[in-house]
Amino acid sequence: MWFQLQTRLLWLPLLLSVACIVDSDDRCGEDQLLNEMGVCECKEGTVLSEGRDCTPQVSVPAGLGVECSEDLPCADSTYSFCASSDFGHPECL
């Protein structure tokens, strides 16, 4: 029994040393940068998605006749009203 305990204790320092390795130069995710306050933030052109990952930013539709919805509103200041059309889907008017 003593031998088993001694053998397990020999592995403990090795396991702890591997578990504590941190690369201080690469603390952020793939599409993130470390800002001046030491906080990871998304790179330009990406937005924070679920969890801690950054994904490419989706452009918002703009212009007359562009398909729209509540989740994807019209971005054009001239054609900013989303309404049903003759084509069966809402579009910017």
N, C-alpha and C positions, 0 to 999 in steps of 0.2 A: 504494500500500500504506500509506503514512504517513497519507494522508487517511482511510482506513478505520479505522485504529487510533485516530486522533484523534477521529473521529465516535463510536466505541464508548466512548471514555473520557469524552466529554461526557455520555453517558447514565448513567454509573455513579453519580454523586452523586444524581441524581434517583431511581434505583432503590433505592439504599441508604436514602434518607430516607423513602421510602414503606414499606419493609420494616421499619423500626424504630419505627413509630408504635404506642404502647401507651397505652391509656386506664387510668391508675392508679386511677380511681374505679370502674371496672367490670372487675375482673380475673377475677371468678367467672362461672360459667355461669348459665343462666336460673333454675334453682331452687336457687341457692346463695347463701350469705352469707359475708362475710369475718369471721372470728372475731377476738378480741382479740390472737391470736398472729400474725395476718396470713395465716392458712390458710383456703382455701375449704372450706366444709362445707355439707351439704344442709340446706335449710329444714325446719322442723317438718312432719311428715306425709309427707316424702319420704325415700327411701333411695338410697344409691349403687348404681347398676347397672353394667353393663359399661362399661368406659372411664371417663370422668369425668362422666357425666351422672347426674342425680338423677331418679328416677321416683316417682310416688305409691306410698305404702306400701299393701300389700295386707293387709286385715284377716284375722285367723286365725279360722276357724269356732269357735263356742262354743255349747253346748247339746245336749240330748238329740236324737239322730236326725240331727244335721248331718253331711253327707257329709265324709269325711276320707280321708287317705292318708299315706304316709311323708313326702311333701313338704309336706303341709298337715295337721299333727297337730291334735288337739282342744285347745282352749285353756281350756275350762271345767274348774275344779277338781273339780266334782261328776261330770261326765260326761267323763272324761279318757282313757277306754279306746277305741281305734279297733278295731272288729271287723266281720266280715262280717255282713250283715243278710239278711233275707228278700227284700229288694228288689233284690238282686244287686250292690250296691255297699257298701263299708265305711262305717260311720257311728259317731258318738260314742255310747258307752253309759256 
